[in-house]
Amino acid sequence: MDFQILYAIQSVHSPILDQLNLVITKIVGSYGQIWLILAIALLIFKKTRKTGFCIILSYILVLVLGQFVLKDLIARPRPCHLDESIKLLVTRPDSFSCPSTHTAWSFAAATAIFLNHKKAGILALIAAIIVGFSRLYLFVHFPSDVLVGMVMGILLAVISVKLINQRIPQKK
């Protein structure tokens, strides 16, 4: 079923969507750096400092658990390695496919924002969904990789927010 979904997405390619998805991937960065930059910016302001810490902690958890542990443990080949007939718009990644850490970082940051600032969090969650879709559009992840990344990012953000809230008390 993963390939069926991917092939359906491949059928809607257009020059505009190609460019849009390339921009999305470049903005996020190969290791989700955009979320770290956002976190650092949030650290500057007292009102958003806690959210910045939550994003940084969840980023580190995704890096360690997703990038360094689960990818090698699961060792799932990427769709672009299994079907080389699809022309890639990006350089063929050399790491394993599951989980999608782009998606995990995006959902972790978006969830941390949402749990601390609802309105901004909704926009961040929409951005995370777009990032997850871009990984499918670019044929570098299976839908199930993106789903695992999404769930992992959300769970790690919830854990991060709880840990940070225990360490930094709420002002009354």
MIDOSE-1310 file (N, C-alpha, C; in nm, 2 decimals, decimal comma, always signed):
residues 172
mdfq	+0,08/-0,12/+0,00/+0,00/+0,00/+0,00/+0,09/+0,13/+0,00; +0,20/+0,12/+0,07/+0,29/+0,24/+0,07/+0,33/+0,28/-0,08; +0,37/+0,19/-0,16/+0,40/+0,22/-0,30/+0,28/+0,27/-0,37; +0,16/+0,22/-0,35/+0,05/+0,27/-0,42/+0,02/+0,42/-0,39
ilya	+0,04/+0,46/-0,27/+0,02/+0,60/-0,23/+0,13/+0,68/-0,29; +0,25/+0,63/-0,29/+0,37/+0,71/-0,35/+0,35/+0,73/-0,50; +0,31/+0,62/-0,57/+0,29/+0,63/-0,71/+0,17/+0,73/-0,74; +0,07/+0,73/-0,66/-0,04/+0,83/-0,68/+0,01/+0,97/-0,67
iqsv	+0,09/+0,99/-0,57/+0,15/+1,12/-0,55/+0,24/+1,16/-0,66; +0,32/+1,06/-0,71/+0,41/+1,09/-0,83/+0,33/+1,13/-0,95; +0,21/+1,09/-0,96/+0,12/+1,12/-1,08/+0,08/+1,27/-1,08; +0,10/+1,34/-0,97/+0,05/+1,48/-0,97/+0,17/+1,58/-0,98
hspi	+0,29/+1,53/-1,02/+0,40/+1,62/-1,03/+0,38/+1,73/-1,13; +0,42/+1,85/-1,10/+0,42/+1,96/-1,19/+0,54/+2,05/-1,16; +0,58/+2,13/-1,25/+0,70/+2,22/-1,23/+0,68/+2,31/-1,10; +0,56/+2,36/-1,08/+0,53/+2,44/-0,96/+0,54/+2,36/-0,83
ldql	+0,48/+2,24/-0,83/+0,49/+2,16/-0,71/+0,63/+2,11/-0,69; +0,70/+2,08/-0,80/+0,84/+2,04/-0,79/+0,92/+2,14/-0,71; +0,91/+2,27/-0,76/+0,99/+2,38/-0,70/+0,94/+2,40/-0,55; +0,81/+2,40/-0,53/+0,76/+2,42/-0,39/+0,81/+2,31/-0,30
nlvi	+0,81/+2,19/-0,33/+0,86/+2,08/-0,25/+1,01/+2,09/-0,23; +1,08/+2,13/-0,33/+1,23/+2,15/-0,31/+1,26/+2,26/-0,21; +1,18/+2,37/-0,22/+1,20/+2,48/-0,13/+1,17/+2,44/+0,01; +1,06/+2,36/+0,03/+1,03/+2,31/+0,16/+1,14/+2,23/+0,22
tkiv	+1,19/+2,14/+0,14/+1,30/+2,05/+0,19/+1,43/+2,13/+0,22; +1,46/+2,23/+0,14/+1,58/+2,31/+0,17/+1,56/+2,40/+0,29; +1,44/+2,45/+0,31/+1,42/+2,54/+0,43/+1,43/+2,46/+0,55; +1,38/+2,34/+0,56/+1,38/+2,25/+0,68/+1,53/+2,21/+0,70
gsyg	+1,61/+2,18/+0,60/+1,75/+2,14/+0,61/+1,76/+2,00/+0,63; +1,88/+1,94/+0,60/+1,90/+1,80/+0,61/+1,88/+1,74/+0,75; +1,90/+1,82/+0,85/+1,88/+1,78/+0,99/+1,78/+1,86/+1,06; +1,69/+1,92/+0,99/+1,58/+2,00/+1,05/+1,63/+2,12/+1,12
qiwl	+1,74/+2,18/+1,06/+1,80/+2,30/+1,13/+1,71/+2,42/+1,14; +1,61/+2,43/+1,06/+1,52/+2,54/+1,07/+1,45/+2,55/+1,21; +1,42/+2,43/+1,26/+1,35/+2,42/+1,39/+1,45/+2,46/+1,50; +1,58/+2,44/+1,49/+1,67/+2,48/+1,59/+1,69/+2,63/+1,58
ilai	+1,69/+2,69/+1,46/+1,70/+2,83/+1,44/+1,57/+2,90/+1,51; +1,46/+2,84/+1,48/+1,33/+2,90/+1,54/+1,34/+2,89/+1,69; +1,39/+2,78/+1,75/+1,40/+2,76/+1,89/+1,50/+2,86/+1,95; +1,61/+2,89/+1,89/+1,70/+2,99/+1,94/+1,64/+3,13/+1,94
alli	+1,56/+3,16/+1,83/+1,49/+3,28/+1,82/+1,39/+3,29/+1,94; +1,32/+3,18/+1,97/+1,22/+3,19/+2,08/+1,29/+3,20/+2,21; +1,41/+3,16/+2,23/+1,48/+3,18/+2,35/+1,51/+3,32/+2,39; +1,51/+3,41/+2,29/+1,54/+3,55/+2,31/+1,43/+3,62/+2,39
fkkt	+1,31/+3,58/+2,37/+1,20/+3,65/+2,44/+1,15/+3,57/+2,56; +1,13/+3,64/+2,67/+1,08/+3,57/+2,79/+0,95/+3,50/+2,77; +0,86/+3,55/+2,69/+0,73/+3,49/+2,67/+0,73/+3,36/+2,60; +0,84/+3,34/+2,52/+0,85/+3,22/+2,43/+0,97/+3,13/+2,47
rktg	+1,04/+3,17/+2,57/+1,17/+3,10/+2,61/+1,14/+2,95/+2,64; +1,04/+2,93/+2,72/+1,01/+2,79/+2,75/+0,98/+2,70/+2,63; +0,91/+2,76/+2,53/+0,88/+2,69/+2,41/+1,01/+2,66/+2,33; +1,10/+2,76/+2,33/+1,24/+2,74/+2,27/+1,31/+2,62/+2,33
fcii	+1,31/+2,61/+2,47/+1,37/+2,50/+2,54/+1,30/+2,37/+2,50; +1,17/+2,37/+2,49/+1,09/+2,25/+2,46/+1,13/+2,20/+2,32; +1,14/+2,29/+2,22/+1,18/+2,25/+2,09/+1,32/+2,19/+2,08; +1,42/+2,26/+2,15/+1,55/+2,21/+2,16/+1,56/+2,07/+2,22
lsyi	+1,49/+2,05/+2,33/+1,49/+1,91/+2,39/+1,43/+1,81/+2,30; +1,32/+1,84/+2,24/+1,26/+1,74/+2,15/+1,34/+1,72/+2,02; +1,41/+1,82/+1,98/+1,50/+1,81/+1,86/+1,61/+1,71/+1,90; +1,67/+1,73/+2,01/+1,78/+1,64/+2,06/+1,73/+1,49/+2,07
lvlv	+1,61/+1,48/+2,12/+1,55/+1,34/+2,14/+1,52/+1,28/+2,00; +1,47/+1,36/+1,91/+1,45/+1,30/+1,77/+1,59/+1,26/+1,71; +1,69/+1,35/+1,73/+1,82/+1,32/+1,67/+1,87/+1,19/+1,72; +1,87/+1,18/+1,85/+1,93/+1,06/+1,91/+1,84/+0,93/+1,88
lgqf	+1,71/+0,94/+1,91/+1,63/+0,82/+1,89/+1,60/+0,79/+1,75; +1,56/+0,89/+1,67/+1,53/+0,87/+1,53/+1,64/+0,85/+1,44; +1,73/+0,95/+1,44/+1,84/+0,95/+1,34/+1,95/+0,85/+1,38; +1,99/+0,84/+1,51/+2,10/+0,75/+1,54/+2,06/+0,61/+1,59
vlkd	+1,94/+0,59/+1,63/+1,90/+0,46/+1,68/+1,80/+0,39/+1,59; +1,68/+0,45/+1,57/+1,58/+0,38/+1,50/+1,61/+0,35/+1,35; +1,67/+0,45/+1,28/+1,70/+0,43/+1,14/+1,78/+0,31/+1,12; +1,89/+0,30/+1,20/+1,98/+0,18/+1,18/+1,92/+0,05/+1,23
liar	+1,84/+0,06/+1,34/+1,77/-0,05/+1,40/+1,67/-0,11/+1,30; +1,58/-0,02/+1,24/+1,48/-0,07/+1,15/+1,54/-0,10/+1,02; +1,64/-0,02/+0,97/+1,72/-0,05/+0,85/+1,63/-0,07/+0,73; +1,53/+0,01/+0,71/+1,44/+0,00/+0,60/+1,49/+0,08/+0,48
prpc	+1,50/+0,02/+0,36/+1,55/+0,10/+0,25/+1,45/+0,20/+0,21; +1,49/+0,31/+0,15/+1,41/+0,41/+0,10/+1,34/+0,37/-0,03; +1,22/+0,43/-0,06/+1,15/+0,39/-0,18/+1,24/+0,42/-0,31; +1,32/+0,53/-0,30/+1,40/+0,56/-0,41/+1,52/+0,46/-0,43
hlde	+1,55/+0,38/-0,33/+1,64/+0,27/-0,35/+1,58/+0,15/-0,41; +1,45/+0,13/-0,38/+1,38/+0,01/-0,42/+1,33/+0,03/-0,57; +1,29/+0,15/-0,60/+1,24/+0,18/-0,74/+1,32/+0,29/-0,79; +1,43/+0,26/-0,87/+1,52/+0,37/-0,92/+1,46/+0,43/-1,05
sikl	+1,35/+0,38/-1,09/+1,29/+0,44/-1,22/+1,23/+0,58/-1,20; +1,20/+0,61/-1,07/+1,15/+0,75/-1,05/+1,26/+0,85/-1,04; +1,25/+0,95/-1,12/+1,35/+1,05/-1,13/+1,34/+1,14/-1,00; +1,45/+1,15/-0,93/+1,45/+1,22/-0,80/+1,48/+1,37/-0,83
lvtr	+1,42/+1,46/-0,75/+1,45/+1,60/-0,76/+1,56/+1,64/-0,66; +1,60/+1,55/-0,57/+1,70/+1,57/-0,47/+1,81/+1,47/-0,49; +1,92/+1,49/-0,42/+2,03/+1,39/-0,42/+1,97/+1,27/-0,35; +2,00/+1,15/-0,40/+1,96/+1,02/-0,34/+2,02/+1,01/-0,20
pdsf	+1,93/+1,01/-0,09/+1,99/+1,00/+0,04/+2,05/+0,86/+0,06; +2,15/+0,86/+0,15/+2,22/+0,73/+0,17/+2,19/+0,67/+0,31; +2,10/+0,74/+0,38/+2,06/+0,68/+0,51/+1,93/+0,60/+0,49; +1,89/+0,52/+0,60/+1,77/+0,44/+0,59/+1,65/+0,53/+0,60
scps	+1,53/+0,47/+0,58/+1,41/+0,54/+0,55/+1,32/+0,57/+0,68; +1,32/+0,48/+0,77/+1,22/+0,49/+0,88/+1,29/+0,51/+1,01; +1,25/+0,61/+1,08/+1,14/+0,70/+1,06/+1,19/+0,82/+0,98; +1,09/+0,90/+0,93/+1,13/+1,02/+0,86/+1,16/+1,13/+0,97
thta	+1,29/+1,16/+0,98/+1,33/+1,25/+1,08/+1,29/+1,40/+1,05; +1,28/+1,43/+0,92/+1,23/+1,56/+0,88/+1,09/+1,58/+0,94; +1,01/+1,48/+0,92/+0,88/+1,48/+0,97/+0,87/+1,48/+1,12; +0,96/+1,40/+1,18/+0,96/+1,40/+1,33/+1,00/+1,53/+1,39
wsfa	+1,11/+1,59/+1,33/+1,15/+1,72/+1,39/+1,04/+1,83/+1,37; +0,98/+1,82/+1,25/+0,87/+1,92/+1,23/+0,75/+1,90/+1,32; +0,71/+1,78/+1,34/+0,60/+1,76/+1,43/+0,64/+1,78/+1,58; +0,76/+1,75/+1,61/+0,81/+1,78/+1,75/+0,80/+1,93/+1,78
aata	+0,86/+2,00/+1,69/+0,86/+2,15/+1,71/+0,72/+2,20/+1,71; +0,64/+2,16/+1,61/+0,50/+2,21/+1,60/+0,42/+2,17/+1,72; +0,43/+2,06/+1,77/+0,36/+2,01/+1,89/+0,41/+2,09/+2,01; +0,54/+2,12/+2,03/+0,59/+2,20/+2,14/+0,53/+2,34/+2,13
ifln	+0,52/+2,39/+2,01/+0,46/+2,53/+2,00/+0,32/+2,52/+2,03; +0,24/+2,42/+1,98/+0,10/+2,41/+2,00/+0,07/+2,40/+2,15; +0,14/+2,32/+2,22/+0,12/+2,30/+2,36/+0,14/+2,42/+2,45; +0,22/+2,52/+2,39/+0,25/+2,64/+2,47/+0,18/+2,76/+2,41
hkka	+0,15/+2,76/+2,28/+0,08/+2,87/+2,21/-0,01/+2,82/+2,10; -0,13/+2,80/+2,14/-0,23/+2,73/+2,05/-0,24/+2,79/+1,91; -0,26/+2,92/+1,89/-0,27/+2,98/+1,76/-0,15/+2,96/+1,67; -0,03/+2,99/+1,72/+0,09/+2,97/+1,65/+0,11/+2,82/+1,62
gila	+0,07/+2,74/+1,72/+0,09/+2,59/+1,71/+0,01/+2,54/+1,59; -0,11/+2,59/+1,57/-0,19/+2,54/+1,45/-0,12/+2,57/+1,32; -0,06/+2,69/+1,31/+0,02/+2,72/+1,19/+0,14/+2,62/+1,18; +0,21/+2,60/+1,29/+0,32/+2,51/+1,29/+0,28/+2,37/+1,25
liaa	+0,17/+2,32/+1,30/+0,12/+2,19/+1,26/+0,09/+2,18/+1,12; +0,04/+2,28/+1,06/+0,01/+2,28/+0,91/+0,14/+2,27/+0,84; +0,24/+2,35/+0,89/+0,38/+2,34/+0,83/+0,43/+2,20/+0,84; +0,42/+2,14/+0,95/+0,47/+2,00/+0,97/+0,40/+1,90/+0,87
iivg	+0,27/+1,92/+0,85/+0,20/+1,83/+0,76/+0,26/+1,85/+0,62; +0,28/+1,98/+0,58/+0,34/+2,01/+0,45/+0,48/+1,94/+0,44; +0,56/+1,95/+0,54/+0,69/+1,89/+0,54/+0,68/+1,74/+0,52; +0,59/+1,67/+0,59/+0,57/+1,53/+0,58/+0,53/+1,49/+0,44
fsrl	+0,44/+1,57/+0,38/+0,39/+1,54/+0,24/+0,51/+1,56/+0,14; +0,60/+1,66/+0,17/+0,71/+1,68/+0,08/+0,80/+1,56/+0,07; +0,82/+1,49/+0,18/+0,90/+1,37/+0,18/+0,85/+1,26/+0,09; +0,71/+1,25/+0,09/+0,65/+1,16/+0,00/+0,66/+1,20/-0,15
ylfv	+0,63/+1,33/-0,17/+0,64/+1,39/-0,30/+0,78/+1,37/-0,37; +0,88/+1,39/-0,28/+1,02/+1,37/-0,33/+1,06/+1,23/-0,34; +0,97/+1,13/-0,30/+1,00/+0,99/-0,32/+1,12/+0,94/-0,23; +1,14/+1,00/-0,12/+1,25/+0,96/-0,03/+1,20/+0,89/+0,09
hfps	+1,07/+0,89/+0,12/+1,01/+0,82/+0,23/+0,88/+0,75/+0,19; +0,85/+0,64/+0,26/+0,72/+0,58/+0,25/+0,62/+0,65/+0,34; +0,49/+0,64/+0,31/+0,39/+0,70/+0,40/+0,40/+0,65/+0,54; +0,43/+0,52/+0,56/+0,45/+0,47/+0,70/+0,57/+0,53/+0,77
dvlv	+0,67/+0,57/+0,70/+0,79/+0,63/+0,76/+0,75/+0,77/+0,81; +0,67/+0,84/+0,73/+0,62/+0,97/+0,77/+0,53/+0,96/+0,89; +0,44/+0,86/+0,89/+0,35/+0,84/+1,00/+0,43/+0,81/+1,13; +0,53/+0,72/+1,12/+0,61/+0,69/+1,24/+0,68/+0,82/+1,28
gmvm	+0,73/+0,90/+1,19/+0,80/+1,03/+1,23/+0,70/+1,12/+1,29; +0,58/+1,13/+1,24/+0,48/+1,22/+1,30/+0,45/+1,18/+1,44; +0,42/+1,05/+1,46/+0,39/+1,00/+1,60/+0,51/+1,02/+1,69; +0,63/+0,98/+1,65/+0,74/+1,00/+1,73/+0,77/+1,15/+1,77
gill	+0,75/+1,24/+1,67/+0,77/+1,38/+1,70/+0,67/+1,43/+1,80; +0,55/+1,39/+1,79/+0,44/+1,44/+1,88/+0,47/+1,38/+2,02; +0,50/+1,25/+2,03/+0,53/+1,19/+2,16/+0,65/+1,26/+2,23; +0,76/+1,28/+2,15/+0,88/+1,33/+2,21/+0,86/+1,48/+2,25
avis	+0,77/+1,55/+2,18/+0,74/+1,69/+2,22/+0,66/+1,69/+2,34; +0,56/+1,60/+2,36/+0,48/+1,60/+2,48/+0,58/+1,57/+2,60; +0,67/+1,47/+2,58/+0,76/+1,44/+2,69/+0,85/+1,56/+2,72; +0,90/+1,63/+2,62/+0,98/+1,75/+2,64/+0,91/+1,86/+2,71
vkli	+0,78/+1,88/+2,67/+0,71/+1,99/+2,74/+0,68/+1,95/+2,88; +0,65/+1,83/+2,91/+0,63/+1,79/+3,05/+0,76/+1,81/+3,13; +0,87/+1,76/+3,08/+1,00/+1,78/+3,15/+1,04/+1,93/+3,17; +1,02/+2,01/+3,07/+1,05/+2,15/+3,08/+0,96/+2,22/+3,18
nqri	+0,83/+2,18/+3,17/+0,73/+2,24/+3,27/+0,77/+2,20/+3,41; +0,82/+2,09/+3,43/+0,86/+2,05/+3,57/+0,99/+2,13/+3,62; +1,07/+2,16/+3,52/+1,20/+2,24/+3,56/+1,18/+2,39/+3,56; +1,09/+2,44/+3,48/+1,06/+2,58/+3,48/+0,92/+2,61/+3,52
pqkk	+0,90/+2,65/+3,64/+0,76/+2,67/+3,69/+0,68/+2,77/+3,61; +0,55/+2,76/+3,60/+0,47/+2,85/+3,54/+0,45/+2,98/+3,63; +0,47/+3,09/+3,56/+0,45/+3,22/+3,64/+0,31/+3,25/+3,66; +0,28/+3,30/+3,78/+0,14/+3,33/+3,81/+0,11/+3,48/+3,82
